[in-house]
Amino acid sequence: MKEDILKKATEMFLTLGFKSVTMDDIAAEMGISKKTIYQHFSNKNDLVEASTMHVFETISTGIDCICNLNKNAIDEIFEIRSFMMRQLNNEKSSPFYQLQKYFPRVFTCLRKKQYDKMQDCVKNNLSKGIASGLYRSDIDVDFIARIYFVGVTGIKDLDIFPENLYSVYDLTEKFLDYHLRAIVSPDGLKLLDKLIQKKP
């Protein structure tokens, strides 16, 4: 039952937002009593924390699987973006903005884990791209890995990118294009342009 509650809560949090969804909403959606939820999670904060860690571990595992496919660096980073968008339901309600605002301790813990994971992932992608000649050989891998994290998390700031002007899907697409065009070699640019032309 605990896994079922976690799965349903995570689905609802990602679709509607961490603040918006109440324990009553989850209980009603599952057709169980709120008391049943409290047998497994002492309060909403505990459920939110378990949910965010569940999402993080699921995404981390998925990213590792993509990286093990030995795709070229540009294909790999596009595949990771697509996977993350699917996992996060395209973040229709900007759930992580609500997480930061209403559950700051959970958000801080998640952000540290995200940073550590992303540094490894992005540095490996950059090194692979340099080795294959798709990225410029003169790029500063450590700096770009850090600035990539700042960008990916920064585009989730609704004060800077309000939902009525920008969709999360478009923002992640524009940011990835911006990131890659700054680091690709001439050969990498040809591949990037081909991938963009193939898009439906």
C-alpha positions in Angstrom: 0.0 0.0 0.0 2.8 2.4 0.8 4.2 2.1 -2.7 0.8 2.7 -4.2 0.3 5.8 -2.1 3.7 7.1 -3.1 3.1 6.4 -6.8 -0.3 8.2 -6.8 0.9 11.1 -4.7 3.9 11.6 -7.0 1.7 11.5 -10.1 -0.6 14.1 -8.5 2.2 16.4 -7.2 3.8 16.5 -10.7 0.5 17.2 -12.4 -1.1 19.6 -10.0 1.8 20.9 -7.7 3.2 20.0 -4.3 1.2 22.7 -2.5 -2.0 22.3 -4.5 -2.5 18.6 -3.7 -3.8 17.8 -0.2 -3.8 14.5 1.7 -7.6 14.5 1.3 -7.2 14.7 -2.5 -4.8 11.8 -2.5 -7.1 9.7 -0.3 -10.2 10.5 -2.5 -8.3 9.7 -5.7 -7.3 6.3 -4.3 -10.6 5.5 -2.6 -8.9 5.1 0.8 -9.2 6.9 4.1 -6.7 9.6 5.0 -5.9 7.5 8.1 -4.5 4.8 5.8 -2.1 7.4 4.3 -1.0 8.4 7.8 -0.2 4.8 8.7 2.6 5.0 6.2 3.6 8.7 6.1 3.4 10.7 9.3 2.5 14.0 7.6 2.4 15.7 4.2 6.0 16.9 4.5 7.2 13.2 4.8 5.1 12.3 1.8 6.5 15.2 -0.3 10.1 14.2 0.7 9.5 10.6 -0.2 7.9 11.6 -3.5 10.8 14.0 -4.5 13.4 11.4 -3.6 11.5 8.7 -5.6 11.4 11.0 -8.7 15.1 11.8 -8.3 16.1 8.1 -8.1 13.8 7.2 -11.0 15.3 10.0 -13.2 18.9 9.2 -12.1 18.5 5.5 -13.0 17.0 6.5 -16.4 19.8 8.9 -17.1 22.4 6.2 -16.3 20.7 3.8 -18.7 20.7 6.4 -21.5 24.4 7.2 -20.8 25.2 3.5 -21.1 23.8 3.3 -24.6 27.0 4.9 -25.9 25.2 7.4 -28.1 27.1 10.4 -29.4 27.2 13.4 -27.0 24.5 15.4 -28.8 22.1 12.6 -29.3 22.6 11.6 -25.6 21.7 15.0 -24.2 18.6 15.3 -26.4 17.6 11.8 -25.2 18.1 12.8 -21.6 16.0 15.9 -22.0 13.1 13.9 -23.7 13.3 11.3 -20.9 13.1 14.0 -18.2 10.2 15.8 -19.8 8.3 12.5 -19.9 9.1 11.7 -16.3 8.1 15.1 -15.0 4.8 15.2 -17.0 6.2 18.3 -18.8 5.9 20.1 -15.4 2.5 21.5 -16.3 2.1 23.2 -12.9 5.8 24.0 -12.2 5.7 21.6 -9.2 9.4 22.3 -8.2 8.6 26.1 -8.0 6.0 25.2 -5.4 8.4 22.8 -3.7 11.0 25.6 -3.3 8.4 28.0 -1.9 6.5 25.7 0.5 8.9 22.9 1.3 12.3 24.6 1.4 14.1 22.0 3.4 13.1 19.2 1.0 13.9 21.5 -2.0 17.4 22.2 -0.6 18.2 18.5 -0.1 16.9 17.7 -3.6 18.8 20.5 -5.2 22.1 19.3 -3.7 21.4 15.8 -5.1 20.5 17.2 -8.5 23.7 19.3 -8.6 25.9 16.3 -7.8 24.2 14.1 -10.3 24.2 16.7 -13.0 27.8 17.6 -12.6 28.9 14.0 -13.2 26.4 13.6 -16.1 27.2 16.9 -17.9 31.0 16.6 -17.4 30.9 13.1 -18.9 28.8 14.3 -21.8 31.2 17.2 -22.4 34.3 15.0 -22.3 32.6 12.6 -24.7 31.7 15.4 -27.1 35.3 16.8 -27.0 36.8 13.3 -27.6 34.5 12.7 -30.6 35.1 16.1 -32.1 31.4 17.2 -31.7 32.3 19.8 -29.1 35.1 22.4 -29.2 38.3 21.2 -27.6 38.9 24.6 -25.9 35.8 24.6 -23.7 36.2 24.7 -19.9 34.4 21.5 -18.8 34.0 22.4 -15.1 32.7 25.9 -15.8 30.2 24.7 -18.5 28.9 21.9 -16.2 28.2 24.5 -13.5 26.6 27.1 -15.8 24.5 24.3 -17.3 23.1 23.5 -13.9 22.4 27.2 -13.2 20.5 27.5 -16.5 18.5 24.3 -16.2 17.3 25.3 -12.7 17.0 29.0 -13.6 14.5 28.5 -16.3 12.1 27.0 -13.7 11.9 30.4 -11.9 8.4 31.7 -12.6 9.3 35.2 -11.6 11.7 35.4 -14.6 9.9 33.0 -16.9 6.2 33.3 -16.1 3.9 30.5 -17.3 1.7 32.8 -19.3 4.7 33.7 -21.5 6.7 30.5 -21.6 5.9 26.8 -21.5 8.3 24.5 -19.7 8.7 22.4 -22.8 9.7 25.4 -25.0 12.0 26.7 -22.3 14.0 23.4 -22.0 14.2 23.2 -25.8 15.4 26.8 -26.2 17.9 26.3 -23.3 19.4 23.1 -24.8 19.7 24.8 -28.2 21.5 27.8 -26.5 23.8 25.5 -24.5 24.8 23.3 -27.5 25.4 26.2 -30.0 27.8 27.7 -27.5 30.0 24.5 -27.4 29.6 22.6 -30.6 32.4 22.3 -33.2 31.7 22.8 -36.9 30.9 19.0 -37.1 28.7 19.2 -34.1 26.8 22.1 -35.5 26.1 20.1 -38.7 24.7 17.2 -36.6 22.7 19.6 -34.4 21.1 21.3 -37.4 20.2 17.8 -38.8 18.5 16.8 -35.6 16.6 20.1 -35.4 15.4 19.7 -39.1 14.2 16.1 -38.3 11.9 17.3 -35.5 8.2 17.0 -36.3 
